[in-house]
Amino acid sequence: MSNYPKIYDSFEFPGVWWIPGEEENKVAGVLKFRVNEILLELNDEEVNIFKVRNDPQRLAVLHGNCLEGAVTLFDGFPLNQDIKYGVGNSNPHSILKLSFTKLIIGERYQTLGDIILSELSFEFSNLNEWVNFSPIDFKPLESGMSLSIGSVEIVKSWIRELEAEISFNYRFENLGENFSYQQLSYKNIVTITPKQSQTLEWYEIVAKKLKDLLTILTDTNIFMEYVEYSTIEQHIRYYPISYNDYEKTKIHPRKGFVIPLTLIKDEIENILNNWFTLKITSSTLIYVNNIVNDKYMFLEDKFLAYSKALESAHRDSYLDNNKYVDEDLYEQIKSTMLLSIKEEATGDLYNKLAATLKYANEFGFQRRIQEIIKSLDPKIKDLVLMGLKVSGYADIVRINRDYNTHFGEESEKLFSSHQFMSINESLKLIMLNIILRQIGISDDLLWSVLNSNKNWIGYLNNRKDLFV
């Protein structure tokens, strides 16, 4: 797969281009793929045949042909049109610049909905490190080292919610920048194979969910680097518009948290099935977003995000301790209260009180934090509290959440920068524990992974003096 440009590479393909159905009006131009942009520069005296400024719908799809084969561009938009001249202002010619959001190489389609595929393969950044298993055998010899392809283990899981198989496999290459040994290299891939062929949009949604899971299990911003459909008869590459925050980095050995496939291989099918039916979706997305945008976020913003994620997770995970009294009993209490004030509190006041009472039986933010911490494994609970009692921890988190949300009355319990850093790591670990429980990864496995590196454990243990 890596013999071809990746989604975050830059490349240029000269070719000819035309609107579907108007093959007789082909125009020369250059396709330019860059980070965060897909550009097409059309260069021809007759370029005005497109009349794109008056009819932008004509650029919903554009076809082309270049040395790479057939090309389809989607979601076109005209940027500008210039007149350029040769030496001495001679030979004027028009250059029309167009922007697109999706690129298909290997086939020409009429619409995005026409892209129906029986399977699709993806490369993700750091997938080799997460799989944590090398299919290359090393054998020491007197004259050096012998390298050969050993056992190739394919991990397959059937996802009931998707009615699809997700497999983790290898592809061997002649050359490779990563994991390369004397011309022998490999790349891990993920292949999604649904029971019935699906649209490109469906595959993108599934791949995004997988990317988020890998981000959680590696504590690293994971990127989708390459997408391919390949059979004997057909080879299609897909290039969506990329993002400019891409960094080609490996999982840092001192990060302190990675749950590799080798540790959860026997449970991966159950984990994936739980992941694709996860109830705490919104709070999990907040957690992933904090990892993805870690270096761009202020400490206060991270804190508010983790606080929001925990509150949402408690509400959505249906914990036993979620309300003060039984719901039927509360409905009786609420009706009695509203009936007693109906004559005095009329109009807007009555409606406001009714709306307030609707949620009065639910725990507040501080109580939710307490209940979550009480539910943790004792070892993890002791670690995240950093020497505080459960009530004291929940109290300072609530005070700082309220202040940084509304910037109201100041308190002596407002966090310093160092305290923010520590409490953020504590809240992050709590939220991670909740997510892992939901998808079927035990507290014991989490604690084992934390202990294998000890960076997270050491950091929180060394911050107790900040809060005591």
C-alpha positions in Angstrom: 0.0 0.0 0.0 2.8 2.4 0.8 4.1 2.4 -2.8 1.5 5.0 -3.4 1.2 8.5 -2.0 -0.6 8.8 1.3 -3.3 11.1 2.4 -0.8 13.5 4.0 1.7 13.4 1.2 1.9 16.1 -1.5 1.8 15.1 -5.2 0.9 16.5 -8.6 -0.6 14.7 -11.6 -0.9 16.4 -15.0 -3.8 15.2 -17.1 -6.9 16.0 -19.0 -10.3 16.8 -17.4 -13.9 17.1 -18.3 -17.4 17.3 -17.0 -19.2 13.9 -17.0 -21.1 13.6 -20.3 -19.0 16.2 -22.0 -16.0 14.1 -22.9 -15.6 16.0 -26.2 -14.7 19.1 -24.1 -11.5 17.9 -22.4 -9.2 20.5 -20.9 -5.5 20.1 -19.9 -4.6 20.8 -16.3 -2.7 19.7 -13.2 -4.1 18.1 -10.1 -2.3 19.3 -7.0 -2.8 17.4 -3.8 -1.6 19.3 -0.7 -2.2 19.2 3.0 -5.7 20.6 3.6 -6.4 21.2 -0.1 -7.1 19.4 -3.4 -6.6 21.8 -6.2 -7.0 21.5 -10.0 -5.4 24.1 -12.3 -7.0 24.0 -15.7 -4.8 25.6 -18.4 -6.4 26.0 -21.8 -7.6 28.8 -24.2 -11.1 27.2 -24.1 -11.3 26.8 -20.3 -14.3 29.1 -20.2 -16.5 26.2 -21.5 -17.0 25.2 -17.9 -18.9 28.4 -17.1 -18.5 27.4 -13.5 -19.2 30.8 -12.0 -22.8 30.8 -13.3 -23.5 27.1 -12.8 -21.5 25.7 -9.8 -23.5 22.5 -9.8 -21.6 21.5 -12.9 -18.6 21.0 -10.7 -20.2 18.5 -8.3 -18.2 15.9 -10.1 -15.3 16.2 -12.5 -13.6 13.4 -14.4 -10.0 13.1 -15.5 -7.3 10.9 -16.9 -3.6 11.0 -16.0 -0.7 8.6 -15.7 -2.2 7.2 -12.5 -5.3 6.2 -14.4 -8.9 7.3 -14.2 -9.7 10.1 -11.7 -12.9 11.4 -10.1 -13.1 14.7 -8.2 -16.0 15.6 -5.9 -17.5 18.8 -4.5 -15.8 21.3 -6.8 -15.7 25.1 -6.1 -14.1 27.7 -8.3 -11.4 29.8 -6.6 -10.2 32.2 -9.2 -9.4 32.6 -12.9 -6.3 34.3 -14.2 -4.8 35.2 -17.5 -1.1 34.4 -17.8 1.3 35.4 -20.6 4.5 34.0 -22.1 7.7 35.9 -22.8 7.0 39.5 -23.9 3.4 39.2 -22.9 2.7 36.8 -25.8 0.6 33.7 -25.9 -2.0 34.6 -23.3 -3.8 31.7 -21.7 -6.4 31.2 -19.0 -5.8 29.3 -15.8 -8.8 28.3 -13.7 -8.2 27.2 -10.2 -10.7 24.8 -8.6 -10.9 23.3 -5.1 -12.3 19.9 -4.3 -12.9 17.8 -1.1 -12.6 14.2 -2.3 -10.4 12.5 -4.9 -10.8 9.0 -6.3 -7.9 7.4 -8.4 -8.6 4.3 -10.4 -12.2 4.8 -11.4 -14.7 7.4 -12.6 -18.0 7.7 -10.9 -21.1 9.9 -11.6 -21.9 10.5 -7.9 -20.6 9.7 -4.4 -23.5 7.4 -4.0 -22.3 5.3 -6.9 -19.2 4.2 -5.0 -20.4 0.8 -3.6 -17.6 -1.4 -2.4 -17.5 -5.0 -1.0 -14.6 -4.1 1.3 -12.2 -1.3 2.0 -8.7 -1.3 3.6 -7.2 1.4 5.8 -3.8 2.3 7.1 -3.7 4.2 10.4 -0.7 5.9 11.9 1.0 3.9 14.7 -1.1 0.8 13.8 2.1 -1.3 13.8 3.0 -0.2 17.3 -0.5 -0.9 18.6 -0.7 -4.4 17.0 2.7 -5.0 18.7 3.5 -8.2 16.8 6.1 -8.6 14.1 5.6 -11.1 11.3 9.4 -11.0 10.5 11.6 -13.7 12.0 15.2 -12.9 13.0 17.7 -15.8 13.0 21.3 -15.0 14.0 23.9 -16.5 11.7 27.7 -16.6 11.9 27.9 -14.3 8.9 25.2 -11.9 10.2 21.4 -12.0 10.5 18.8 -14.0 8.5 15.4 -12.3 8.0 12.3 -14.2 6.8 8.5 -13.9 6.9 7.3 -15.9 9.9 3.8 -16.6 11.1 1.3 -14.0 9.8 -1.5 -13.7 12.3 -4.8 -12.3 11.0 -7.2 -11.2 13.8 -10.8 -11.1 12.6 -13.9 -9.9 14.4 -17.5 -10.0 13.4 -19.4 -6.8 14.4 -23.1 -7.5 14.9 -24.2 -3.9 14.8 -22.4 -3.3 11.5 -23.0 -6.8 10.0 -19.4 -6.6 9.0 -16.0 -8.2 9.6 -13.1 -6.1 10.8 -9.7 -7.7 10.4 -6.2 -6.7 11.3 -3.7 -8.0 8.8 -0.3 -7.3 7.2 1.0 -6.4 3.8 4.6 -6.9 2.9 6.5 -4.4 0.8 9.9 -4.2 -0.9 10.7 -0.9 0.6 9.5 0.9 3.7 10.4 3.8 5.9 9.1 2.2 9.1 9.7 -1.4 10.2 12.1 -2.1 7.4 14.8 -4.7 7.5 17.1 -5.2 4.5 14.4 -4.6 1.9 11.9 -6.6 3.9 9.2 -4.5 5.4 5.5 -4.7 6.4 2.6 -2.5 7.1 -0.4 -3.3 9.3 -3.8 -2.7 7.7 -7.4 -2.8 8.8 -9.9 -4.2 6.4 -13.6 -3.7 6.8 -15.8 -6.3 5.0 -19.6 -5.9 5.4 -22.1 -8.6 4.7 -23.5 -6.5 1.9 -21.5 -3.9 -0.2 -21.6 -0.4 1.3 -21.1 3.2 0.2 -17.9 5.1 0.8 -19.7 7.3 3.3 -20.5 4.1 5.4 -16.9 3.0 5.4 -15.7 6.5 6.5 -18.1 6.5 9.5 -16.8 3.0 10.6 -13.2 4.0 10.0 -13.7 7.2 12.1 -15.0 5.1 15.0 -12.0 2.8 14.7 -9.7 5.7 14.6 -11.2 7.1 17.8 -10.9 3.7 19.6 -7.2 3.5 18.6 -6.7 7.0 19.9 -8.0 5.9 23.3 -6.0 2.7 23.4 -2.7 4.4 22.5 -3.3 7.8 24.1 -2.1 9.2 20.8 -3.7 11.2 18.0 -4.2 8.6 15.4 -4.6 9.5 11.7 -6.1 7.7 8.7 -3.2 7.7 6.3 -4.3 5.6 3.3 -7.5 4.1 1.9 -7.6 1.4 -0.8 -9.9 -1.0 -2.5 -7.8 -3.6 -4.4 -8.8 -6.7 -6.3 -7.3 -8.5 -9.4 -9.8 -6.5 -11.6 -9.8 -3.1 -9.8 -7.6 -0.9 -7.8 -9.1 2.3 -6.3 -7.4 4.8 -4.0 -9.4 7.3 -2.0 -8.0 10.7 -0.9 -10.2 12.9 1.3 -9.1 16.4 2.1 -6.5 16.2 4.8 -5.8 18.3 7.9 -2.8 20.5 8.6 -2.2 19.2 12.2 -0.7 15.9 10.9 2.5 14.8 12.6 4.2 11.6 11.6 5.3 10.6 15.1 5.5 7.2 16.9 3.9 6.4 20.2 6.3 7.9 22.8 7.8 5.2 25.0 7.4 7.5 28.0 3.7 8.3 27.4 2.9 5.7 29.9 -0.2 4.2 28.4 -0.8 1.9 25.5 -3.1 -1.2 25.5 -1.7 -3.1 22.5 -3.7 -5.7 20.5 -1.5 -8.5 21.9 -3.0 -7.9 25.4 -6.6 -7.9 24.3 -6.5 -10.2 21.3 -8.7 -12.9 22.9 -11.3 -10.3 23.8 -11.0 -8.0 20.7 -14.3 -9.1 19.1 -16.2 -8.4 22.3 -14.4 -5.1 22.7 -15.2 -4.0 19.2 -18.9 -5.1 19.5 -19.2 -3.0 22.7 -17.4 -0.1 21.1 -19.9 0.1 18.2 -22.9 0.0 20.6 -21.4 2.3 23.2 -23.9 4.3 25.3 -21.5 7.0 26.5 -20.8 8.3 23.0 -20.8 12.0 23.7 -18.5 11.8 26.7 -16.1 9.5 24.8 -15.9 12.0 21.9 -15.0 14.7 24.4 -12.2 12.5 25.7 -10.9 11.7 22.2 -11.0 15.4 21.3 -8.9 16.3 24.3 -6.2 13.8 23.2 -6.4 15.1 19.6 -6.1 18.7 20.5 -3.9 18.3 23.6 -1.2 20.7 22.6 -3.6 23.4 21.4 -5.8 23.5 24.5 -5.5 25.7 27.6 -5.4 23.9 30.9 -8.8 25.4 31.9 -10.4 24.1 28.6 -9.1 20.6 29.2 -10.4 20.7 32.7 -13.9 21.8 31.6 -13.9 19.2 28.9 -13.1 16.3 31.2 -15.6 17.6 33.8 -18.3 17.7 31.1 -17.3 14.2 29.9 -17.6 12.7 33.4 -21.0 14.3 34.1 -22.3 13.1 30.8 -20.8 9.6 31.3 -22.5 9.3 34.7 -25.8 10.3 33.2 -25.6 8.0 30.2 -24.1 4.9 31.8 -27.2 4.2 33.9 -25.4 3.8 37.2 -27.6 2.6 40.0 -27.0 5.8 42.0 -28.3 8.3 39.6 -31.4 9.8 41.3 -32.3 10.8 44.8 -35.6 8.8 45.0 -37.5 6.3 42.8 -38.9 8.0 39.7 -42.5 7.1 40.4 -42.2 8.5 43.9 -40.6 11.7 42.6 -43.4 12.2 40.1 -45.9 12.2 43.0 -43.7 14.6 45.0 -43.4 17.0 42.0 -47.1 16.9 41.3 -47.9 17.7 44.9 -45.4 20.6 45.0 -46.7 22.2 41.8 -50.3 21.8 42.8 -49.7 23.6 46.1 -48.3 26.7 44.4 -50.5 26.8 41.3 -52.8 29.6 42.5 -50.0 31.9 43.7 -47.3 31.1 41.1 -49.1 31.7 37.8 -47.9 32.2 34.2 -44.2 32.3 33.5 -43.2 31.7 37.1 -45.2 28.4 37.3 -43.7 27.2 34.0 -40.2 28.0 35.2 -40.7 26.1 38.4 -42.1 23.2 36.6 -39.2 23.1 34.2 -36.7 23.3 37.1 -38.4 20.5 39.0 -38.3 18.3 35.9 -34.6 17.6 36.6 -34.4 18.2 40.4 -34.4 14.5 41.1 -31.1 14.0 39.2 -27.8 14.2 41.0 -25.9 17.5 40.6 -22.4 17.6 39.2 -20.6 17.3 42.5 -22.7 14.3 43.6 -22.0 12.6 40.2 -18.3 13.0 40.7 -18.5 11.5 44.1 -20.5 8.5 42.8 -18.1 7.9 40.0 -15.1 7.9 42.3 -16.7 5.6 44.8 -17.3 3.1 42.0 -13.6 2.9 41.0 -11.3 0.1 41.8 -9.7 0.9 45.2 -6.2 1.2 43.7 -7.3 3.6 41.0 -9.5 5.5 43.4 -6.5 6.1 45.7 -4.4 7.2 42.8 -6.7 9.7 41.3 -7.7 11.3 44.6 -4.0 12.4 45.2 -4.4 12.3 49.0 -7.8 14.0 49.1 -11.1 12.6 50.5 -13.8 11.8 47.9 -16.0 14.7 49.2 -13.1 17.1 49.2 -12.1 16.1 45.7 -15.6 16.5 44.3 -15.9 19.8 46.1 -12.8 21.5 44.6 -13.6 20.1 41.1 -17.1 21.6 41.3 -15.9 24.9 42.6 -13.4 25.2 39.8 -15.9 24.0 37.2 -18.4 26.6 38.2 -15.9 29.4 38.3 -14.3 28.6 34.9 -17.8 28.2 33.4 -19.3 31.4 34.7 -16.3 33.4 36.1 -18.4 34.3 39.2 -17.3 34.6 42.8 -13.6 33.7 43.4 -12.6 31.1 45.9 -9.5 30.2 47.8 -9.8 26.8 46.3 -9.3 27.9 42.7 -6.6 25.8 41.0 -3.1 27.0 40.2 -1.5 26.0 36.9 0.3 23.0 38.6 -2.9 22.0 40.2 -4.8 22.2 36.9 -2.2 20.0 35.2 -2.5 17.4 38.0 -6.3 17.4 38.3 -6.6 17.1 34.5 -4.5 13.9 34.6 -6.6 12.6 37.4 -9.9 13.3 35.6 -8.5 11.9 32.4 -7.7 8.6 34.2 -11.2 8.4 35.7 -12.8 9.0 32.3 -10.5 6.4 30.7 -11.4 3.9 33.3 -15.1 4.5 32.6 -14.7 4.0 28.9 -12.6 0.9 29.2 -15.2 -0.7 31.6 -17.9 0.1 29.0 -16.1 -1.7 26.2 -15.1 -4.7 28.3 -11.5 -4.0 29.4 -11.1 -4.8 33.1 -9.8 -2.7 35.9 -7.1 -5.3 36.5 -5.8 -5.0 32.9 -5.8 -1.2 33.1 -3.8 -1.3 36.4 -1.4 -3.8 34.9 -0.8 -1.5 31.9 -0.3 1.5 34.2 2.2 -0.4 36.2 4.2 -1.6 33.2 5.4 2.0 32.7 4.5 3.8 36.0 4.7 7.3 34.5 1.0 8.0 35.1 1.1 6.4 38.5 4.3 8.2 39.4 3.0 11.6 38.3 -0.2 11.5 40.3 1.5 10.0 43.4 4.0 12.9 43.3 1.3 15.5 43.2 -0.3 14.8 46.6 1.4 17.7 48.2 -0.4 20.1 45.9 -3.8 19.4 47.4 -3.1 18.4 51.0 
